């Protein structure tokens, strides 16, 4: 690939598995949607589930999920200099994969009790 890592922050692992990361790559992007399609295929081949890309002009974004993690991929074409375009990855843990049935109900009450101290 013709991209170079520029900034990486907030790296966090659990049991050797990457669960949190912010990283930005710089490189040439001629068509953000096309570049994101290629990345989407790579993510899916790695077992990630795509939530579907969205694109507006010079920006294309897609969210992916995989066992307790969510990753946002954002491709931004630099209109003045396409060789200085950016691809950003933001990986975060999904707080409760285990309690999916709890999300609709008790989460609000448990959040309220946390606020009460």
Buried (B, 14 or more C-beta within 10 A) or exposed (E): EEBEEBEEEEEEEEEEEEBBBBBBBBBBBEBBBEBBBEBBEEBEEEEBEBEEBEBEEBBBBBBBBBEBBBBBBBBBBBEEEBEEBBBBBBBBBEEEEEEEEEEEEEEEEEEEEEEEE
